């Protein structure tokens, strides 16, 4: 039987396995480095895209904030204009009533009484004037109470004013300075109030 030496063949086989292992290891390392570089590029690209998107969103938010400020200013202007229009419409609607109130004040004024000032605050009118006597003030209050446009006259104050001294040295009649308030009503409102009570 012939002697066959298999040792060099095994050595060669081992060397080939080592070579193929190192080649596979090198290829795997190269693939790993390539994958790492590729993933780094992908991550950096997505970070850059996100940063650009964030910057775009920030710019849009700034623009929207400016528009919100403009909208707020426009709403304030609209509210002011609406309020002015309501006041103007109210004045337009009450213009005939104001004329009627002055007419009623003149009609209810008895002889011997005159007004120094008339001030309206809301639904109340403050009257200041001078009367020849207390009876004239009472007549004025009765006439105001009898009017359909006024209600609840309230005498606040009466002061006697000294009269002038005539040529004979005698003091002329004393006049009375008065202050009173009266509430403004309109005949339509009184009718509505009575109908509301009846129901």
C-alpha positions in Angstrom: 0.0 0.0 0.0 1.3 3.4 -1.0 1.9 6.1 1.6 -0.2 9.3 0.8 0.7 12.5 2.7 -2.4 14.6 3.1 -0.8 17.2 5.3 0.1 19.8 2.5 -3.4 19.5 1.1 -4.9 20.2 4.5 -2.5 23.1 5.0 -3.5 24.5 1.6 -7.2 24.0 2.5 -6.7 25.8 5.8 -4.9 28.7 4.1 -7.7 29.0 1.5 -10.3 29.0 4.4 -8.3 31.7 6.1 -8.1 33.7 2.9 -11.8 33.4 2.2 -12.6 34.3 5.8 -10.5 37.4 5.7 -12.0 38.3 2.3 -15.5 37.8 3.7 -14.5 39.8 6.8 -13.2 42.6 4.6 -16.2 42.6 2.4 -18.5 42.6 5.5 -16.5 45.5 7.0 -16.7 47.4 3.7 -20.4 46.8 3.4 -20.8 47.9 7.1 -18.8 51.1 6.4 -20.8 51.8 3.3 -24.1 51.2 5.1 -22.9 53.4 8.0 -22.0 56.2 5.6 -25.2 55.8 3.7 -27.3 55.9 6.9 -25.3 58.9 8.1 -26.1 60.7 4.8 -29.8 59.7 5.1 -30.0 60.9 8.7 -28.2 64.2 7.8 -30.5 64.7 4.9 -33.6 64.1 7.0 -32.3 66.5 9.7 -31.6 69.1 7.0 -35.1 68.6 5.6 -36.6 68.9 9.0 -34.6 72.0 9.8 -35.8 73.6 6.5 -39.4 72.5 7.3 -39.0 74.0 10.8 -37.7 77.3 9.4 -40.6 77.4 6.9 -43.1 76.8 9.7 -41.4 79.5 11.8 -41.8 82.0 8.9 -45.4 81.0 8.4 -46.1 81.4 12.1 -44.6 84.9 12.0 -46.8 85.8 9.0 -49.9 84.3 10.8 -49.1 86.3 14.0 -48.9 89.5 11.9 -52.2 88.6 10.3 -53.7 87.9 13.7 -52.7 91.3 14.9 -54.2 92.9 11.8 -57.4 90.9 12.3 -57.5 92.0 16.0 -57.1 95.6 14.9 -59.8 95.2 12.3 -62.2 93.7 14.8 -61.6 96.6 17.2 -62.2 99.1 14.4 -65.4 97.2 13.5 -66.6 97.2 17.1 -65.9 100.9 17.4 -67.7 101.6 14.1 -70.6 99.5 15.1 -70.8 101.3 18.4 -70.7 104.7 16.6 -73.4 103.5 14.2 -75.6 102.5 17.1 -75.2 105.9 18.7 -75.9 107.7 15.4 -79.0 105.5 14.8 -80.1 106.1 18.4 -79.7 109.9 17.9 -81.5 109.7 14.6 -84.3 107.8 16.2 -84.6 110.1 19.2 -84.3 113.4 17.3 -88.1 113.9 17.1 -88.4 112.9 20.8 -85.9 115.6 21.8 -87.9 118.2 19.9 -91.1 116.9 21.6 -89.4 117.1 25.0 -88.4 120.7 24.6 -91.9 121.5 23.3 -93.4 119.8 26.4 -91.0 121.7 28.7 -92.2 125.0 27.2 -95.9 123.9 27.4 -95.6 122.9 31.1 -93.9 126.1 32.1 -96.3 128.3 34.0 -96.2 132.1 33.9 -93.7 133.6 36.3 -91.2 130.7 36.0 -88.1 130.5 33.8 -85.3 128.0 33.4 -81.6 128.8 33.9 -80.4 125.4 32.9 -81.7 122.1 31.5 -79.4 119.0 31.7 -80.5 115.5 30.5 -78.7 112.5 31.9 -80.1 109.2 30.6 -83.8 109.2 31.3 -83.6 112.0 33.8 -83.7 115.8 33.3 -82.4 118.2 35.9 -84.0 121.6 35.8 -82.7 124.8 37.5 -84.6 128.0 37.3 -86.3 130.9 39.1 -90.0 131.3 40.0 -91.9 134.2 41.4 -93.3 132.2 44.2 -93.5 128.7 45.7 -97.0 128.3 44.1 -95.5 128.7 40.7 -93.0 125.9 41.4 -95.9 123.7 42.6 -97.8 124.5 39.4 -94.7 123.6 37.3 -94.5 120.3 39.1 -98.2 119.5 38.6 -97.9 120.4 34.9 -94.8 118.2 34.5 -96.6 115.3 36.2 -99.7 115.8 34.0 -97.6 115.6 30.8 -97.4 112.2 29.0 -93.7 112.8 28.4 -92.6 113.3 32.0 -93.1 111.5 35.3 -92.1 111.7 38.9 -91.0 115.3 39.3 -88.8 115.6 42.4 -88.0 119.0 44.0 -84.4 119.0 45.2 -83.9 122.5 46.5 -85.6 125.9 46.8 -83.7 129.0 47.8 -85.2 132.5 48.3 -83.5 135.2 46.4 -83.7 138.7 47.8 -85.6 141.1 45.6 -84.2 144.4 44.4 -84.9 147.5 46.4 -87.1 150.0 44.5 -87.0 153.8 44.5 -89.1 154.1 47.6 -86.6 152.0 49.6 -88.9 149.0 49.9 -87.8 145.5 48.9 -89.6 144.1 45.9 -91.1 140.6 45.8 -88.7 137.8 46.7 -88.0 135.2 44.0 -87.3 131.5 44.5 -84.5 129.7 42.9 -85.3 126.0 42.5 -83.7 122.7 41.4 -85.8 119.7 40.4 -85.5 116.5 38.5 -88.1 114.8 36.3 -88.0 111.4 34.5 -88.5 111.2 30.8 -91.1 108.8 29.5 -92.7 108.4 26.1 -96.4 107.7 25.7 -95.6 104.5 23.8 -93.5 103.2 26.7 -96.2 103.9 29.2 -98.7 102.0 27.0 -96.3 99.0 26.7 -95.8 99.0 30.5 -99.6 99.1 31.2 -100.1 96.3 28.7 -97.3 94.2 30.3 -99.0 94.7 33.8 -102.4 93.7 32.4 -101.0 90.5 31.0 
